Amino acid sequence: LLGCLSRFRFLLTGDIGAKEEERLRQESPSMPVDLLKVPHHGSRNSSSGLFVSATRPRAAVILVGINPYSQPHPEIITRYRQTGSTVWRTDQDGTLQLLLRPQGWSLYASRSNTLHRFPTP
């Protein structure tokens, strides 16, 4: 789901893999977003370099718990961080709450009780 609320742009990918990422990228070669739900829990079968470059998320959220699949994969986390994304993981940060305001948006992490602000450009 690609959406926009006022000036806040987000992409909620679900469990898409490389084929679906490529289709999205072909439809919109440049689709920068403020917030991206990282595809497929940060597995190696998603978040291609081209997809990450096309989305350039300010915040990359990985919905993941303890699992036997080594998700998220360290290579994927590095890929997002190299584009300047702040990476949030529910297994480490706990429940994440998105707050939208006219002056910008914020993510609240329950485990650390911290609020990270993203001002509106």
Biopython code that builds the backbone (N, CA, C, O; Angstrom):
import numpy as np
from Bio.PDB.StructureBuilder import StructureBuilder

atoms = [
    (1, "LEU", "N", (0.851, -1.169, 0.000)),
    (1, "LEU", "CA", (0.000, 0.000, 0.000)),
    (1, "LEU", "C", (0.898, 1.233, 0.000)),
    (1, "LEU", "O", (1.619, 1.485, 0.965)),
    (2, "LEU", "N", (0.850, 1.987, -1.073)),
    (2, "LEU", "CA", (1.593, 3.236, -1.176)),
    (2, "LEU", "C", (0.604, 4.350, -0.912)),
    (2, "LEU", "O", (-0.441, 4.414, -1.559)),
    (3, "GLY", "N", (0.912, 5.226, 0.026)),
    (3, "GLY", "CA", (-0.039, 6.267, 0.366)),
    (3, "GLY", "C", (0.631, 7.560, 0.754)),
    (3, "GLY", "O", (1.848, 7.639, 0.927)),
    (4, "CYS", "N", (-0.204, 8.569, 0.883)),
    (4, "CYS", "CA", (0.270, 9.891, 1.260)),
    (4, "CYS", "C", (-0.805, 10.553, 2.118)),
    (4, "CYS", "O", (-1.968, 10.625, 1.721)),
    (5, "LEU", "N", (-0.413, 11.028, 3.278)),
    (5, "LEU", "CA", (-1.295, 11.782, 4.154)),
    (5, "LEU", "C", (-0.667, 13.159, 4.303)),
    (5, "LEU", "O", (0.366, 13.313, 4.954)),
    (6, "SER", "N", (-1.293, 14.152, 3.699)),
    (6, "SER", "CA", (-0.722, 15.489, 3.649)),
    (6, "SER", "C", (0.644, 15.378, 2.991)),
    (6, "SER", "O", (0.719, 15.058, 1.804)),
    (7, "ARG", "N", (1.730, 15.631, 3.720)),
    (7, "ARG", "CA", (3.064, 15.519, 3.119)),
    (7, "ARG", "C", (3.796, 14.270, 3.597)),
    (7, "ARG", "O", (4.982, 14.114, 3.305)),
    (8, "PHE", "N", (3.133, 13.387, 4.314)),
    (8, "PHE", "CA", (3.736, 12.156, 4.830)),
    (8, "PHE", "C", (3.504, 11.029, 3.830)),
    (8, "PHE", "O", (2.361, 10.696, 3.519)),
    (9, "ARG", "N", (4.597, 10.437, 3.323)),
    (9, "ARG", "CA", (4.499, 9.354, 2.332)),
    (9, "ARG", "C", (4.935, 8.048, 2.965)),
    (9, "ARG", "O", (5.944, 7.998, 3.668)),
    (10, "PHE", "N", (4.175, 6.989, 2.718)),
    (10, "PHE", "CA", (4.495, 5.703, 3.315)),
    (10, "PHE", "C", (4.241, 4.582, 2.323)),
    (10, "PHE", "O", (3.462, 4.723, 1.381)),
    (11, "LEU", "N", (4.919, 3.466, 2.558)),
    (11, "LEU", "CA", (4.741, 2.269, 1.754)),
    (11, "LEU", "C", (4.687, 1.078, 2.694)),
    (11, "LEU", "O", (5.651, 0.787, 3.402)),
    (12, "LEU", "N", (3.551, 0.393, 2.695)),
    (12, "LEU", "CA", (3.350, -0.794, 3.515)),
    (12, "LEU", "C", (3.413, -1.992, 2.576)),
    (12, "LEU", "O", (2.488, -2.221, 1.796)),
    (13, "THR", "N", (4.489, -2.748, 2.647)),
    (13, "THR", "CA", (4.777, -3.763, 1.639)),
    (13, "THR", "C", (4.250, -5.151, 1.942)),
    (13, "THR", "O", (4.138, -5.969, 1.029)),
    (14, "GLY", "N", (3.928, -5.442, 3.175)),
    (14, "GLY", "CA", (3.549, -6.810, 3.501)),
    (14, "GLY", "C", (4.732, -7.736, 3.304)),
    (14, "GLY", "O", (5.860, -7.386, 3.650)),
    (15, "ASP", "N", (4.487, -8.913, 2.752)),
    (15, "ASP", "CA", (5.533, -9.921, 2.565)),
    (15, "ASP", "C", (5.989, -10.025, 1.117)),
    (15, "ASP", "O", (6.307, -11.121, 0.657)),
    (16, "ILE", "N", (6.029, -8.919, 0.388)),
    (16, "ILE", "CA", (6.435, -9.002, -1.014)),
    (16, "ILE", "C", (7.892, -9.440, -1.124)),
    (16, "ILE", "O", (8.695, -9.222, -0.216)),
    (17, "GLY", "N", (8.208, -10.056, -2.246)),
    (17, "GLY", "CA", (9.572, -10.485, -2.528)),
    (17, "GLY", "C", (10.147, -9.688, -3.675)),
    (17, "GLY", "O", (9.597, -8.659, -4.068)),
    (18, "ALA", "N", (11.259, -10.164, -4.212)),
    (18, "ALA", "CA", (11.997, -9.449, -5.251)),
    (18, "ALA", "C", (11.161, -9.183, -6.496)),
    (18, "ALA", "O", (11.267, -8.105, -7.083)),
    (19, "LYS", "N", (10.336, -10.135, -6.913)),
    (19, "LYS", "CA", (9.526, -9.967, -8.126)),
    (19, "LYS", "C", (8.525, -8.814, -7.968)),
    (19, "LYS", "O", (8.366, -7.994, -8.873)),
    (20, "GLU", "N", (7.866, -8.762, -6.829)),
    (20, "GLU", "CA", (6.900, -7.685, -6.592)),
    (20, "GLU", "C", (7.600, -6.342, -6.411)),
    (20, "GLU", "O", (7.094, -5.308, -6.848)),
    (21, "GLU", "N", (8.768, -6.360, -5.766)),
    (21, "GLU", "CA", (9.542, -5.118, -5.628)),
    (21, "GLU", "C", (9.908, -4.561, -6.997)),
    (21, "GLU", "O", (9.796, -3.358, -7.231)),
    (22, "GLU", "N", (10.339, -5.425, -7.890)),
    (22, "GLU", "CA", (10.725, -4.992, -9.230)),
    (22, "GLU", "C", (9.528, -4.423, -9.988)),
    (22, "GLU", "O", (9.655, -3.435, -10.711)),
    (23, "ARG", "N", (8.372, -5.049, -9.820)),
    (23, "ARG", "CA", (7.159, -4.540, -10.470)),
    (23, "ARG", "C", (6.833, -3.134, -9.958)),
    (23, "ARG", "O", (6.526, -2.241, -10.747)),
    (24, "LEU", "N", (6.899, -2.941, -8.655)),
    (24, "LEU", "CA", (6.659, -1.608, -8.087)),
    (24, "LEU", "C", (7.668, -0.595, -8.603)),
    (24, "LEU", "O", (7.317, 0.536, -8.942)),
    (25, "ARG", "N", (8.921, -1.012, -8.658)),
    (25, "ARG", "CA", (9.985, -0.108, -9.119)),
    (25, "ARG", "C", (9.804, 0.255, -10.577)),
    (25, "ARG", "O", (10.076, 1.389, -10.969)),
    (26, "GLN", "N", (9.347, -0.695, -11.392)),
    (26, "GLN", "CA", (9.093, -0.413, -12.817)),
    (26, "GLN", "C", (7.951, 0.593, -12.957)),
    (26, "GLN", "O", (8.001, 1.473, -13.816)),
    (27, "GLU", "N", (6.927, 0.466, -12.118)),
    (27, "GLU", "CA", (5.788, 1.391, -12.163)),
    (27, "GLU", "C", (6.178, 2.782, -11.667)),
    (27, "GLU", "O", (5.700, 3.787, -12.193)),
    (28, "SER", "N", (7.032, 2.839, -10.671)),
    (28, "SER", "CA", (7.479, 4.110, -10.087)),
    (28, "SER", "C", (8.971, 4.015, -9.798)),
    (28, "SER", "O", (9.357, 3.643, -8.689)),
    (29, "PRO", "N", (9.823, 4.344, -10.773)),
    (29, "PRO", "CA", (11.277, 4.200, -10.582)),
    (29, "PRO", "C", (11.835, 4.979, -9.397)),
    (29, "PRO", "O", (12.835, 4.579, -8.801)),
    (30, "SER", "N", (11.194, 6.080, -9.058)),
    (30, "SER", "CA", (11.600, 6.853, -7.889)),
    (30, "SER", "C", (10.368, 7.070, -7.032)),
    (30, "SER", "O", (9.464, 7.817, -7.407)),
    (31, "MET", "N", (10.333, 6.428, -5.898)),
    (31, "MET", "CA", (9.186, 6.553, -5.008)),
    (31, "MET", "C", (9.667, 6.781, -3.583)),
    (31, "MET", "O", (9.416, 5.952, -2.708)),
    (32, "PRO", "N", (10.358, 7.897, -3.334)),
    (32, "PRO", "CA", (10.864, 8.133, -1.992)),
    (32, "PRO", "C", (9.719, 8.212, -0.983)),
    (32, "PRO", "O", (8.682, 8.827, -1.233)),
    (33, "VAL", "N", (9.939, 7.572, 0.155)),
    (33, "VAL", "CA", (8.915, 7.549, 1.193)),
    (33, "VAL", "C", (9.522, 7.987, 2.520)),
    (33, "VAL", "O", (10.729, 7.891, 2.740)),
    (34, "ASP", "N", (8.659, 8.462, 3.381)),
    (34, "ASP", "CA", (9.097, 8.786, 4.737)),
    (34, "ASP", "C", (9.229, 7.514, 5.562)),
    (34, "ASP", "O", (10.213, 7.326, 6.276)),
    (35, "LEU", "N", (8.227, 6.641, 5.459)),
    (35, "LEU", "CA", (8.215, 5.420, 6.252)),
    (35, "LEU", "C", (7.959, 4.218, 5.355)),
    (35, "LEU", "O", (7.041, 4.224, 4.535)),
    (36, "LEU", "N", (8.777, 3.196, 5.521)),
    (36, "LEU", "CA", (8.635, 1.957, 4.762)),
    (36, "LEU", "C", (8.517, 0.804, 5.728)),
    (36, "LEU", "O", (9.339, 0.663, 6.633)),
    (37, "LYS", "N", (7.502, -0.024, 5.545)),
    (37, "LYS", "CA", (7.431, -1.304, 6.243)),
    (37, "LYS", "C", (8.310, -2.219, 5.417)),
    (37, "LYS", "O", (7.945, -2.582, 4.298)),
    (38, "VAL", "N", (9.471, -2.602, 5.950)),
    (38, "VAL", "CA", (10.453, -3.401, 5.221)),
    (38, "VAL", "C", (9.820, -4.715, 4.777)),
    (38, "VAL", "O", (9.204, -5.413, 5.583)),
    (39, "PRO", "N", (9.971, -5.057, 3.488)),
    (39, "PRO", "CA", (9.366, -6.284, 2.974)),
    (39, "PRO", "C", (9.887, -7.550, 3.654)),
    (39, "PRO", "O", (11.060, -7.657, 4.012)),
    (40, "HIS", "N", (8.999, -8.472, 3.812)),
    (40, "HIS", "CA", (9.283, -9.849, 4.238)),
    (40, "HIS", "C", (10.212, -9.941, 5.447)),
    (40, "HIS", "O", (11.131, -10.760, 5.469)),
    (41, "HIS", "N", (9.967, -9.092, 6.458)),
    (41, "HIS", "CA", (10.668, -9.144, 7.741)),
    (41, "HIS", "C", (12.183, -8.960, 7.613)),
    (41, "HIS", "O", (12.933, -9.368, 8.499)),
    (42, "GLY", "N", (12.633, -8.350, 6.515)),
    (42, "GLY", "CA", (14.066, -8.118, 6.323)),
    (42, "GLY", "C", (14.822, -9.341, 5.845)),
    (42, "GLY", "O", (16.018, -9.474, 6.103)),
    (43, "SER", "N", (14.128, -10.246, 5.143)),
    (43, "SER", "CA", (14.796, -11.447, 4.646)),
    (43, "SER", "C", (15.700, -11.116, 3.466)),
    (43, "SER", "O", (15.599, -10.042, 2.873)),
    (44, "ARG", "N", (16.581, -12.047, 3.137)),
    (44, "ARG", "CA", (17.491, -11.864, 1.996)),
    (44, "ARG", "C", (16.754, -11.911, 0.663)),
    (44, "ARG", "O", (17.312, -11.520, -0.362)),
    (45, "ASN", "N", (15.506, -12.384, 0.660)),
    (45, "ASN", "CA", (14.725, -12.494, -0.575)),
    (45, "ASN", "C", (13.951, -11.217, -0.886)),
    (45, "ASN", "O", (13.069, -11.216, -1.745)),
    (46, "SER", "N", (14.273, -10.153, -0.201)),
    (46, "SER", "CA", (13.570, -8.887, -0.433)),
    (46, "SER", "C", (14.550, -7.740, -0.202)),
    (46, "SER", "O", (15.720, -7.961, 0.114)),
    (47, "SER", "N", (14.057, -6.518, -0.363)),
    (47, "SER", "CA", (14.864, -5.307, -0.162)),
    (47, "SER", "C", (16.102, -5.283, -1.051)),
    (47, "SER", "O", (17.223, -5.096, -0.579)),
    (48, "SER", "N", (15.872, -5.479, -2.356)),
    (48, "SER", "CA", (16.985, -5.400, -3.301)),
    (48, "SER", "C", (17.597, -4.000, -3.252)),
    (48, "SER", "O", (16.944, -3.042, -2.837)),
    (49, "GLY", "N", (18.832, -3.894, -3.672)),
    (49, "GLY", "CA", (19.492, -2.592, -3.701)),
    (49, "GLY", "C", (18.730, -1.573, -4.521)),
    (49, "GLY", "O", (18.645, -0.406, -4.139)),
    (50, "LEU", "N", (18.168, -2.006, -5.658)),
    (50, "LEU", "CA", (17.395, -1.097, -6.509)),
    (50, "LEU", "C", (16.128, -0.625, -5.815)),
    (50, "LEU", "O", (15.752, 0.541, -5.928)),
    (51, "PHE", "N", (15.466, -1.534, -5.093)),
    (51, "PHE", "CA", (14.238, -1.170, -4.387)),
    (51, "PHE", "C", (14.533, -0.181, -3.261)),
    (51, "PHE", "O", (13.827, 0.815, -3.100)),
    (52, "VAL", "N", (15.570, -0.460, -2.493)),
    (52, "VAL", "CA", (15.935, 0.431, -1.388)),
    (52, "VAL", "C", (16.338, 1.798, -1.928)),
    (52, "VAL", "O", (15.980, 2.822, -1.345)),
    (53, "SER", "N", (17.073, 1.827, -3.025)),
    (53, "SER", "CA", (17.465, 3.104, -3.647)),
    (53, "SER", "C", (16.262, 3.866, -4.177)),
    (53, "SER", "O", (16.230, 5.095, -4.122)),
    (54, "ALA", "N", (15.277, 3.149, -4.686)),
    (54, "ALA", "CA", (14.078, 3.805, -5.229)),
    (54, "ALA", "C", (13.216, 4.399, -4.117)),
    (54, "ALA", "O", (12.628, 5.466, -4.291)),
    (55, "THR", "N", (13.137, 3.716, -2.980)),
    (55, "THR", "CA", (12.266, 4.183, -1.893)),
    (55, "THR", "C", (12.966, 5.161, -0.959)),
    (55, "THR", "O", (12.331, 6.081, -0.444)),
    (56, "ARG", "N", (14.262, 4.977, -0.732)),
    (56, "ARG", "CA", (15.033, 5.849, 0.160)),
    (56, "ARG", "C", (14.241, 6.267, 1.405)),
    (56, "ARG", "O", (14.054, 7.462, 1.635)),
    (57, "PRO", "N", (13.776, 5.311, 2.207)),
    (57, "PRO", "CA", (12.951, 5.679, 3.357)),
    (57, "PRO", "C", (13.723, 6.434, 4.435)),
    (57, "PRO", "O", (14.888, 6.142, 4.706)),
    (58, "ARG", "N", (13.061, 7.395, 5.034)),
    (58, "ARG", "CA", (13.659, 8.066, 6.189)),
    (58, "ARG", "C", (13.649, 7.126, 7.385)),
    (58, "ARG", "O", (14.578, 7.128, 8.193)),
    (59, "ALA", "N", (12.590, 6.320, 7.496)),
    (59, "ALA", "CA", (12.493, 5.310, 8.551)),
    (59, "ALA", "C", (12.099, 3.985, 7.913)),
    (59, "ALA", "O", (11.134, 3.909, 7.153)),
    (60, "ALA", "N", (12.853, 2.953, 8.231)),
    (60, "ALA", "CA", (12.577, 1.601, 7.742)),
    (60, "ALA", "C", (12.169, 0.761, 8.948)),
    (60, "ALA", "O", (12.963, 0.552, 9.864)),
    (61, "VAL", "N", (10.932, 0.284, 8.942)),
    (61, "VAL", "CA", (10.388, -0.465, 10.073)),
    (61, "VAL", "C", (10.346, -1.948, 9.719)),
    (61, "VAL", "O", (9.751, -2.347, 8.718)),
    (62, "ILE", "N", (10.986, -2.756, 10.560)),
    (62, "ILE", "CA", (11.010, -4.199, 10.352)),
    (62, "ILE", "C", (10.139, -4.845, 11.419)),
    (62, "ILE", "O", (10.448, -4.785, 12.609)),
    (63, "LEU", "N", (9.044, -5.465, 10.980)),
    (63, "LEU", "CA", (8.161, -6.181, 11.892)),
    (63, "LEU", "C", (8.679, -7.606, 12.000)),
    (63, "LEU", "O", (8.553, -8.396, 11.065)),
    (64, "VAL", "N", (9.263, -7.926, 13.151)),
    (64, "VAL", "CA", (9.906, -9.234, 13.308)),
    (64, "VAL", "C", (9.940, -9.613, 14.784)),
    (64, "VAL", "O", (10.030, -8.760, 15.668)),
    (65, "GLY", "N", (9.864, -10.905, 15.019)),
    (65, "GLY", "CA", (10.026, -11.444, 16.361)),
    (65, "GLY", "C", (11.135, -12.473, 16.336)),
    (65, "GLY", "O", (11.838, -12.609, 15.335)),
    (66, "ILE", "N", (11.292, -13.186, 17.409)),
    (66, "ILE", "CA", (12.282, -14.260, 17.454)),
    (66, "ILE", "C", (11.875, -15.303, 16.417)),
    (66, "ILE", "O", (10.725, -15.740, 16.390)),
    (67, "ASN", "N", (12.826, -15.704, 15.557)),
    (67, "ASN", "CA", (12.513, -16.642, 14.487)),
    (67, "ASN", "C", (13.747, -17.452, 14.116)),
    (67, "ASN", "O", (14.870, -17.022, 14.380)),
    (68, "PRO", "N", (13.552, -18.622, 13.505)),
    (68, "PRO", "CA", (14.683, -19.475, 13.119)),
    (68, "PRO", "C", (15.302, -19.108, 11.769)),
    (68, "PRO", "O", (16.198, -19.810, 11.301)),
    (69, "TYR", "N", (14.843, -18.021, 11.129)),
    (69, "TYR", "CA", (15.266, -17.680, 9.770)),
    (69, "TYR", "C", (16.344, -16.610, 9.716)),
    (69, "TYR", "O", (16.697, -16.154, 8.629)),
    (70, "SER", "N", (16.872, -16.202, 10.852)),
    (70, "SER", "CA", (17.878, -15.137, 10.923)),
    (70, "SER", "C", (17.362, -13.849, 10.292)),
    (70, "SER", "O", (18.102, -13.140, 9.609)),
    (71, "GLN", "N", (16.092, -13.556, 10.527)),
    (71, "GLN", "CA", (15.517, -12.308, 10.036)),
    (71, "GLN", "C", (15.475, -11.309, 11.181)),
    (71, "GLN", "O", (15.180, -11.682, 12.317)),
    (72, "PRO", "N", (15.761, -10.072, 10.904)),
    (72, "PRO", "CA", (16.217, -9.531, 9.634)),
    (72, "PRO", "C", (17.682, -9.879, 9.388)),
    (72, "PRO", "O", (18.463, -10.062, 10.321)),
    (73, "HIS", "N", (18.024, -9.964, 8.132)),
    (73, "HIS", "CA", (19.390, -10.312, 7.764)),
    (73, "HIS", "C", (20.269, -9.065, 7.905)),
    (73, "HIS", "O", (19.869, -7.986, 7.469)),
    (74, "PRO", "N", (21.457, -9.190, 8.505)),
    (74, "PRO", "CA", (22.335, -8.025, 8.698)),
    (74, "PRO", "C", (22.634, -7.253, 7.414)),
    (74, "PRO", "O", (22.763, -6.029, 7.443)),
    (75, "GLU", "N", (22.743, -7.956, 6.299)),
    (75, "GLU", "CA", (23.006, -7.302, 5.008)),
    (75, "GLU", "C", (21.876, -6.335, 4.646)),
    (75, "GLU", "O", (22.122, -5.263, 4.093)),
    (76, "ILE", "N", (20.654, -6.718, 4.958)),
    (76, "ILE", "CA", (19.490, -5.874, 4.640)),
    (76, "ILE", "C", (19.482, -4.637, 5.534)),
    (76, "ILE", "O", (19.216, -3.532, 5.061)),
    (77, "ILE", "N", (19.766, -4.815, 6.800)),
    (77, "ILE", "CA", (19.827, -3.668, 7.712)),
    (77, "ILE", "C", (20.899, -2.690, 7.236)),
    (77, "ILE", "O", (20.667, -1.482, 7.207)),
    (78, "THR", "N", (22.053, -3.200, 6.868)),
    (78, "THR", "CA", (23.142, -2.349, 6.359)),
    (78, "THR", "C", (22.703, -1.611, 5.100)),
    (78, "THR", "O", (22.993, -0.425, 4.945)),
    (79, "ARG", "N", (22.015, -2.292, 4.213)),
    (79, "ARG", "CA", (21.562, -1.680, 2.958)),
    (79, "ARG", "C", (20.686, -0.458, 3.238)),
    (79, "ARG", "O", (20.848, 0.579, 2.596)),
    (80, "TYR", "N", (19.768, -0.575, 4.184)),
    (80, "TYR", "CA", (18.909, 0.569, 4.520)),
    (80, "TYR", "C", (19.708, 1.677, 5.190)),
    (80, "TYR", "O", (19.543, 2.851, 4.856)),
    (81, "ARG", "N", (20.562, 1.320, 6.118)),
    (81, "ARG", "CA", (21.355, 2.341, 6.818)),
    (81, "ARG", "C", (22.266, 3.096, 5.867)),
    (81, "ARG", "O", (22.510, 4.287, 6.063)),
    (82, "GLN", "N", (22.777, 2.421, 4.834)),
    (82, "GLN", "CA", (23.651, 3.086, 3.871)),
    (82, "GLN", "C", (22.908, 4.135, 3.048)),
    (82, "GLN", "O", (23.540, 5.031, 2.489)),
    (83, "THR", "N", (21.593, 4.044, 2.961)),
    (83, "THR", "CA", (20.814, 5.062, 2.248)),
    (83, "THR", "C", (20.390, 6.191, 3.185)),
    (83, "THR", "O", (19.695, 7.118, 2.767)),
    (84, "GLY", "N", (20.805, 6.116, 4.450)),
    (84, "GLY", "CA", (20.447, 7.157, 5.414)),
    (84, "GLY", "C", (19.197, 6.860, 6.206)),
    (84, "GLY", "O", (18.723, 7.720, 6.948)),
    (85, "SER", "N", (18.649, 5.670, 6.070)),
    (85, "SER", "CA", (17.431, 5.304, 6.794)),
    (85, "SER", "C", (17.733, 5.027, 8.263)),
    (85, "SER", "O", (18.779, 4.478, 8.611)),
    (86, "THR", "N", (16.799, 5.416, 9.103)),
    (86, "THR", "CA", (16.808, 4.985, 10.489)),
    (86, "THR", "C", (16.052, 3.668, 10.520)),
    (86, "THR", "O", (14.919, 3.602, 10.044)),
    (87, "VAL", "N", (16.648, 2.621, 11.067)),
    (87, "VAL", "CA", (16.034, 1.291, 11.076)),
    (87, "VAL", "C", (15.440, 1.018, 12.445)),
    (87, "VAL", "O", (16.102, 1.169, 13.471)),
    (88, "TRP", "N", (14.179, 0.614, 12.440)),
    (88, "TRP", "CA", (13.457, 0.244, 13.662)),
    (88, "TRP", "C", (13.059, -1.226, 13.548)),
    (88, "TRP", "O", (12.613, -1.674, 12.492)),
    (89, "ARG", "N", (13.223, -1.970, 14.634)),
    (89, "ARG", "CA", (12.902, -3.400, 14.657)),
    (89, "ARG", "C", (11.997, -3.682, 15.849)),
    (89, "ARG", "O", (12.322, -3.324, 16.981)),
    (90, "THR", "N", (10.879, -4.316, 15.596)),
    (90, "THR", "CA", (9.964, -4.587, 16.702)),
    (90, "THR", "C", (10.548, -5.584, 17.702)),
    (90, "THR", "O", (10.167, -5.564, 18.872)),
    (91, "ASP", "N", (11.467, -6.460, 17.268)),
    (91, "ASP", "CA", (12.070, -7.395, 18.220)),
    (91, "ASP", "C", (12.994, -6.677, 19.200)),
    (91, "ASP", "O", (13.217, -7.169, 20.306)),
    (92, "GLN", "N", (13.531, -5.529, 18.814)),
    (92, "GLN", "CA", (14.426, -4.776, 19.692)),
    (92, "GLN", "C", (13.763, -3.526, 20.267)),
    (92, "GLN", "O", (13.997, -3.175, 21.424)),
    (93, "ASP", "N", (12.940, -2.856, 19.469)),
    (93, "ASP", "CA", (12.341, -1.586, 19.878)),
    (93, "ASP", "C", (10.956, -1.739, 20.500)),
    (93, "ASP", "O", (10.426, -0.784, 21.068)),
    (94, "GLY", "N", (10.368, -2.923, 20.400)),
    (94, "GLY", "CA", (9.028, -3.139, 20.947)),
    (94, "GLY", "C", (7.966, -2.579, 20.028)),
    (94, "GLY", "O", (8.199, -2.398, 18.833)),
    (95, "THR", "N", (6.817, -2.310, 20.579)),
    (95, "THR", "CA", (5.713, -1.740, 19.809)),
    (95, "THR", "C", (6.103, -0.352, 19.324)),
    (95, "THR", "O", (6.654, 0.448, 20.080)),
    (96, "LEU", "N", (5.815, -0.075, 18.067)),
    (96, "LEU", "CA", (6.119, 1.230, 17.481)),
    (96, "LEU", "C", (4.814, 1.976, 17.232)),
    (96, "LEU", "O", (3.843, 1.403, 16.736)),
    (97, "GLN", "N", (4.801, 3.226, 17.571)),
    (97, "GLN", "CA", (3.616, 4.060, 17.380)),
    (97, "GLN", "C", (3.988, 5.238, 16.492)),
    (97, "GLN", "O", (4.956, 5.949, 16.761)),
    (98, "LEU", "N", (3.216, 5.438, 15.439)),
    (98, "LEU", "CA", (3.427, 6.539, 14.505)),
    (98, "LEU", "C", (2.551, 7.712, 14.920)),
    (98, "LEU", "O", (1.349, 7.554, 15.135)),
    (99, "LEU", "N", (3.154, 8.879, 15.032)),
    (99, "LEU", "CA", (2.430, 10.097, 15.392)),
    (99, "LEU", "C", (2.589, 11.108, 14.265)),
    (99, "LEU", "O", (3.710, 11.486, 13.927)),
    (100, "LEU", "N", (1.485, 11.545, 13.686)),
    (100, "LEU", "CA", (1.516, 12.525, 12.600)),
    (100, "LEU", "C", (1.042, 13.876, 13.118)),
    (100, "LEU", "O", (-0.001, 13.983, 13.763)),
    (101, "ARG", "N", (1.837, 14.908, 12.820)),
    (101, "ARG", "CA", (1.503, 16.272, 13.229)),
    (101, "ARG", "C", (1.845, 17.209, 12.080)),
    (101, "ARG", "O", (2.649, 16.844, 11.223)),
    (102, "PRO", "N", (1.261, 18.408, 12.032)),
    (102, "PRO", "CA", (1.566, 19.339, 10.935)),
    (102, "PRO", "C", (3.050, 19.692, 10.829)),
    (102, "PRO", "O", (3.549, 19.900, 9.723)),
    (103, "GLN", "N", (3.758, 19.762, 11.947)),
    (103, "GLN", "CA", (5.173, 20.145, 11.922)),
    (103, "GLN", "C", (6.105, 18.979, 11.635)),
    (103, "GLN", "O", (7.317, 19.171, 11.542)),
    (104, "GLY", "N", (5.566, 17.780, 11.494)),
    (104, "GLY", "CA", (6.375, 16.605, 11.205)),
    (104, "GLY", "C", (5.735, 15.351, 11.772)),
    (104, "GLY", "O", (4.569, 15.352, 12.167)),
    (105, "TRP", "N", (6.501, 14.304, 11.803)),
    (105, "TRP", "CA", (5.981, 13.041, 12.328)),
    (105, "TRP", "C", (7.019, 12.424, 13.239)),
    (105, "TRP", "O", (8.192, 12.795, 13.209)),
    (106, "SER", "N", (6.575, 11.478, 14.047)),
    (106, "SER", "CA", (7.444, 10.849, 15.024)),
    (106, "SER", "C", (7.140, 9.365, 15.117)),
    (106, "SER", "O", (6.036, 8.915, 14.810)),
    (107, "LEU", "N", (8.139, 8.619, 15.545)),
    (107, "LEU", "CA", (7.960, 7.211, 15.890)),
    (107, "LEU", "C", (8.296, 7.063, 17.360)),
    (107, "LEU", "O", (9.342, 7.516, 17.825)),
    (108, "TYR", "N", (7.389, 6.418, 18.084)),
    (108, "TYR", "CA", (7.607, 6.143, 19.501)),
    (108, "TYR", "C", (7.897, 4.659, 19.658)),
    (108, "TYR", "O", (7.141, 3.823, 19.163)),
    (109, "ALA", "N", (8.990, 4.323, 20.345)),
    (109, "ALA", "CA", (9.375, 2.937, 20.603)),
    (109, "ALA", "C", (9.085, 2.611, 22.059)),
    (109, "ALA", "O", (9.629, 3.240, 22.967)),
    (110, "SER", "N", (8.218, 1.615, 22.275)),
    (110, "SER", "CA", (7.784, 1.307, 23.635)),
    (110, "SER", "C", (8.889, 0.726, 24.516)),
    (110, "SER", "O", (8.950, 1.042, 25.704)),
    (111, "ARG", "N", (9.753, -0.107, 23.966)),
    (111, "ARG", "CA", (10.752, -0.785, 24.796)),
    (111, "ARG", "C", (11.735, 0.208, 25.411)),
    (111, "ARG", "O", (12.097, 0.081, 26.580)),
    (112, "SER", "N", (12.169, 1.196, 24.629)),
    (112, "SER", "CA", (13.125, 2.181, 25.146)),
    (112, "SER", "C", (12.448, 3.454, 25.643)),
    (112, "SER", "O", (13.101, 4.340, 26.194)),
    (113, "ASN", "N", (11.137, 3.539, 25.444)),
    (113, "ASN", "CA", (10.367, 4.719, 25.843)),
    (113, "ASN", "C", (10.966, 5.989, 25.225)),
    (113, "ASN", "O", (11.123, 7.008, 25.899)),
    (114, "THR", "N", (11.299, 5.906, 23.919)),
    (114, "THR", "CA", (11.892, 7.045, 23.229)),
    (114, "THR", "C", (11.020, 7.488, 22.059)),
    (114, "THR", "O", (10.306, 6.692, 21.448)),
    (115, "LEU", "N", (11.100, 8.756, 21.775)),
    (115, "LEU", "CA", (10.383, 9.358, 20.658)),
    (115, "LEU", "C", (11.405, 9.933, 19.693)),
    (115, "LEU", "O", (12.223, 10.771, 20.073)),
    (116, "HIS", "N", (11.359, 9.484, 18.442)),
    (116, "HIS", "CA", (12.280, 9.980, 17.420)),
    (116, "HIS", "C", (11.479, 10.874, 16.475)),
    (116, "HIS", "O", (10.529, 10.413, 15.842)),
    (117, "ARG", "N", (11.856, 12.147, 16.378)),
    (117, "ARG", "CA", (11.116, 13.115, 15.562)),
    (117, "ARG", "C", (11.725, 13.239, 14.166)),
    (117, "ARG", "O", (12.944, 13.234, 13.996)),
    (118, "PHE", "N", (10.836, 13.350, 13.171)),
    (118, "PHE", "CA", (11.220, 13.573, 11.788)),
    (118, "PHE", "C", (10.516, 14.864, 11.335)),
    (118, "PHE", "O", (9.329, 14.833, 11.011)),
    (119, "PRO", "N", (11.222, 15.974, 11.312)),
    (119, "PRO", "CA", (10.584, 17.235, 10.910)),
    (119, "PRO", "C", (10.149, 17.202, 9.450)),
    (119, "PRO", "O", (10.755, 16.519, 8.624)),
    (120, "THR", "N", (9.104, 17.941, 9.148)),
    (120, "THR", "CA", (8.646, 18.079, 7.771)),
    (120, "THR", "C", (9.670, 18.924, 7.012)),
    (120, "THR", "O", (10.023, 20.020, 7.449)),
    (121, "PRO", "N", (10.149, 18.404, 5.861)),
    (121, "PRO", "CA", (11.152, 19.176, 5.108)),
    (121, "PRO", "C", (10.565, 20.458, 4.535)),
    (121, "PRO", "O", (11.273, 21.220, 3.876)),
]
sb = StructureBuilder()
sb.init_structure("model")
sb.init_model(0)
sb.init_chain("A")
sb.init_seg("    ")
for serial, (resi, resn, name, xyz) in enumerate(atoms, 1):
    if name == "N":
        sb.init_residue(resn, " ", resi, " ")
    sb.init_atom(name, np.array(xyz, "f"), 0.0, 1.0, " ", f" {name:<3s}", serial, name[0])
structure = sb.get_structure()
